[in-house]
């Protein structure tokens, strides 16, 4: 009887350990869109550093989405996020915001 309880407990522990990873199988495209929207919001406030931070996080997810499922819109989104980051680092919040908006357009199109 104790062996069965131990085996059951062990099986449940292993399942509990792996379940969050399976459930957390990220939707990278959705994450990229979320961070890009945050980047745009910060850019409209003139906060180039915050825009850059969110654009970099969005870029990580966009690249992961592109690796999972290649798509021309995702590729364009990555390209525009990279430009948004470059301009954000130069403190050009207005130009960076425009690139982030263009990236968002492509990322949302990739989701369809």
PLY file of the C-alpha trace (Angstrom):
ply
format ascii 1.0
element vertex 112
property float x
property float y
property float z
element edge 111
property int vertex1
property int vertex2
end_header
0.00 0.00 0.00
2.79 2.43 0.86
4.46 1.76 -2.49
1.28 2.73 -4.32
0.93 5.93 -2.36
4.59 6.74 -2.93
4.31 5.99 -6.65
1.17 8.11 -6.94
2.76 10.97 -5.02
5.87 10.75 -7.17
3.83 10.74 -10.38
1.81 13.75 -9.23
4.98 15.60 -8.25
6.52 15.01 -11.66
3.30 16.08 -13.37
3.08 19.19 -11.21
6.68 20.03 -12.06
6.15 19.81 -15.82
2.57 21.08 -16.02
3.39 24.77 -15.62
5.92 24.53 -18.42
3.41 22.91 -20.71
0.68 25.34 -19.74
3.15 28.19 -20.06
4.06 27.25 -23.61
4.20 30.90 -24.45
2.36 32.51 -27.25
5.37 34.54 -28.29
3.45 36.52 -30.86
0.94 37.68 -28.24
3.77 38.64 -25.89
5.50 40.54 -28.69
2.30 42.44 -29.39
1.80 43.26 -25.70
5.33 44.62 -25.29
5.13 46.53 -28.55
1.93 48.22 -27.38
3.68 49.15 -24.13
6.62 50.51 -26.12
4.25 52.67 -28.18
2.55 53.95 -25.04
5.88 54.93 -23.49
7.07 56.48 -26.75
3.99 58.68 -26.96
4.91 59.98 -23.50
8.38 60.80 -24.82
10.06 58.13 -22.69
12.68 56.75 -25.06
14.37 54.53 -22.45
11.13 52.81 -21.45
10.18 52.44 -25.11
13.54 50.79 -25.78
13.13 48.40 -22.85
9.70 47.22 -24.01
10.76 47.07 -27.65
13.72 44.86 -26.70
11.44 42.50 -24.79
8.98 42.50 -27.69
11.85 41.77 -30.07
12.86 38.68 -28.08
9.33 37.33 -28.35
8.94 38.32 -32.00
12.15 36.48 -32.87
10.94 33.43 -30.95
7.62 33.59 -32.82
9.49 33.86 -36.11
11.58 30.81 -35.20
8.47 28.82 -34.29
6.46 29.78 -37.35
8.21 31.83 -40.04
6.00 34.55 -41.47
6.73 37.64 -43.57
4.74 39.88 -41.23
6.65 38.64 -38.20
9.90 39.22 -40.09
8.84 42.81 -40.83
7.77 43.26 -37.21
11.23 42.17 -36.07
12.84 44.60 -38.48
10.75 47.55 -37.27
11.32 46.66 -33.63
15.06 46.68 -34.27
14.76 50.15 -35.81
12.59 51.30 -32.89
15.30 50.12 -30.50
18.03 51.89 -32.46
16.14 55.18 -32.46
15.08 54.73 -28.83
18.71 54.38 -27.80
19.40 57.65 -29.64
16.58 59.25 -27.60
14.44 59.76 -30.72
11.18 58.73 -29.06
9.02 60.06 -31.91
10.77 58.11 -34.67
11.07 55.04 -32.47
7.34 55.18 -31.75
6.54 55.24 -35.47
8.66 52.13 -36.01
7.02 50.43 -33.04
3.60 51.25 -34.50
4.64 49.77 -37.84
5.95 46.70 -36.01
2.61 46.36 -34.22
0.74 46.49 -37.53
2.84 43.63 -38.88
2.74 41.55 -35.70
-1.04 41.84 -35.53
-1.27 40.85 -39.21
0.89 37.80 -38.50
-1.59 36.69 -35.86
-4.41 36.39 -38.41
0 1
1 2
2 3
3 4
4 5
5 6
6 7
7 8
8 9
9 10
10 11
11 12
12 13
13 14
14 15
15 16
16 17
17 18
18 19
19 20
20 21
21 22
22 23
23 24
24 25
25 26
26 27
27 28
28 29
29 30
30 31
31 32
32 33
33 34
34 35
35 36
36 37
37 38
38 39
39 40
40 41
41 42
42 43
43 44
44 45
45 46
46 47
47 48
48 49
49 50
50 51
51 52
52 53
53 54
54 55
55 56
56 57
57 58
58 59
59 60
60 61
61 62
62 63
63 64
64 65
65 66
66 67
67 68
68 69
69 70
70 71
71 72
72 73
73 74
74 75
75 76
76 77
77 78
78 79
79 80
80 81
81 82
82 83
83 84
84 85
85 86
86 87
87 88
88 89
89 90
90 91
91 92
92 93
93 94
94 95
95 96
96 97
97 98
98 99
99 100
100 101
101 102
102 103
103 104
104 105
105 106
106 107
107 108
108 109
109 110
110 111
